[in-house]
Amino acid sequence: MSPFPSLSLTDPPNPKLAQGADGVDGGVASCSTLDPADWRAYRDLAHRALDRVFDYQQGVRQEPAWRPVPDDLESEYRTPAPAGPQGIESAYRDFERLVMPYPTGNAHPRFWGWVPGQGTPGGIIAELLAGGLNAVSGQFNDGPARVHDQVIDWLREAMGFPAGSTGILTSGGSVANLVGIAVGRDARAGFDAVSTGLASSPALRLYASDQVHSSVVKAAQLLGIGRSGVVMIPVDDQYQMRTDALVRAIREDREAGNQPFAVVGNAGSVNTGATDDLEALADIAADEGLWFHVDGAFGAIAALSPELEPLLRGMERADSLAFDLHKWTSVPYDVGCVLVRDADAHRHSFAVAATYLEALDRGTAARTDPTVGRGLQLSRGFRALKVWMSIKEHGMSRFGDVAAKCVRQAKSFARRVENHEDLELMAPAPMCIACFRYAPADLDESVLDDINREILMRLQEQGIAVPSSTRLDGRFALRVANTNHRSRDEDFEILATETVRLGRQVSADYSSADCS
Ligand SMILES: *Cc1c(COP(=O)(O)O)cnc(C)c1O
């Protein structure tokens, strides 16, 4: 029997330890602690700050969608680090002056650039609580670790992955892609990449469509596969990977002595929102013995809507799936997730053996399957709390309803563009993304890129709306990604009307500049 029987939970706490060590309640600020002398003042400021951010989120529709930082403020962001204390009140005043008026704008109902999340009032509360608890989440025997694993299990089920799959919350889709592809490399390289590295291996090959997100290419670089190891397969007119070209590329690589190991499918590609034929990709990966990873950074969330779910058929067959919670579900930045079907493969790639991390039978270190063995981070913040609370607050189906609303709006915007003689839809809009441009019949193709680039900058500078851009077949396109739970139908009307108004203005400026 152990000479140290475990304490019963009813054992009284040591009264000496329950008091402040110095016996002073509140204490006096000293040079050797970061705690304040006056806790009351901090509480007051915290309440004001909370009101401030709630005012912002509640009133954001009245704000411009974006506002530039004035030139005369620039120097204020380049002052030397204060050597002595300036105090929390002064730091807060600087925040009010230098940060609060110039947000990215993604909370705004007409922010559709890149793939935005707006955040939620509930999310503010969860972030505050997570900050207050300041947990190192996932590693130890505590409530936060249980919350993390429960969130993973909820998401696993929502994405149709079988029980026994594992997963981890990450900073976002980029790291989720990196983790999924790392496990795939180690599972399917055909040699023990974890032990020996890639030094004497044949060239590894990963296949993705030419619409693949840059983070997948970056993952390949970091994993020793290199950019040249990412074989970009052309797409058809729906921006879906051509499966005949995929099969051919795999065969040619094998013949050349290269080592194919993974197929990466898009569930919602970043340019147009296209989803590859994931059933077909799953079949090909299975036939070829390749890892099947799906990048569903924003698109996977469509699985929460019965109306949209058929778009993603085959996604549940992935060996690993990466997706974000900070995009279409608007959980505050940053948080993404990767799910891995084969728990052993996941552990094989990330497990660590470190003497100072040994699990004990009881106490703080009594945690089976800590997150350090599932991803890149050891210390990590309590990202799981905002996801957990958000799912409890809204329920899974509310996220599905928001996604369905967004897709309806994007498609209806695409129809509006098609029906407008001065606007052109530049790609099919199968999900929440519409790519378009101002292209009246009297303008020559050669000026359209410049004119549309200028329209985009004016839309943003004038605070009207924030679409972003992309290139489709080399042509500049305005790109609207509607993962915005705040957008209303009238917001798209404003975008269409203002694009045409600015288009006329810009092309007039353009032709008068031409003549001068
Ligand atoms: C946003 C995005 C990523 C990267 O995710 P982050 O959360 O920004 O790291 C990867 N793939 C696609 C398709 C995306 O839209």
The ligand as an SDF file (V2000), in Angstrom:
LIG
                    3D

 15 15  0  0  0  0  0  0  0  0999 V2000
   -9.1220   30.1460  -44.1530 C   0  0  0  0  0  0  0  0  0  0  0  0
   -8.7470   28.9160  -44.8830 C   0  0  0  0  0  0  0  0  0  0  0  0
   -7.6430   28.1590  -44.4950 C   0  0  0  0  0  0  0  0  0  0  0  0
   -6.7120   28.6090  -43.4090 C   0  0  0  0  0  0  0  0  0  0  0  0
   -7.3680   28.6780  -42.1700 O   0  0  0  0  0  0  0  0  0  0  0  0
   -6.8740   29.7190  -41.0370 P   0  0  0  0  0  0  0  0  0  0  0  0
   -7.8840   29.5460  -39.9750 O   0  0  0  0  0  0  0  0  0  0  0  0
   -6.9210   31.0790  -41.6630 O   0  0  0  0  0  0  0  0  0  0  0  0
   -5.5040   29.3240  -40.6410 O   0  0  0  0  0  0  0  0  0  0  0  0
   -7.4010   26.9780  -45.1710 C   0  0  0  0  0  0  0  0  0  0  0  0
   -8.1950   26.5820  -46.1760 N   0  0  0  0  0  0  0  0  0  0  0  0
   -9.2660   27.2890  -46.5960 C   0  0  0  0  0  0  0  0  0  0  0  0
  -10.1090   26.7700  -47.7120 C   0  0  0  0  0  0  0  0  0  0  0  0
   -9.5770   28.4930  -45.9600 C   0  0  0  0  0  0  0  0  0  0  0  0
  -10.6460   29.1980  -46.3610 O   0  0  0  0  0  0  0  0  0  0  0  0
  1  2  1  0
  2  3  1  0
  2 14  2  0
  3  4  1  0
  3 10  2  0
  4  5  1  0
  5  6  1  0
  6  7  2  0
  6  8  1  0
  6  9  1  0
 10 11  1  0
 11 12  2  0
 12 13  1  0
 12 14  1  0
 14 15  1  0
M  END
$$$$
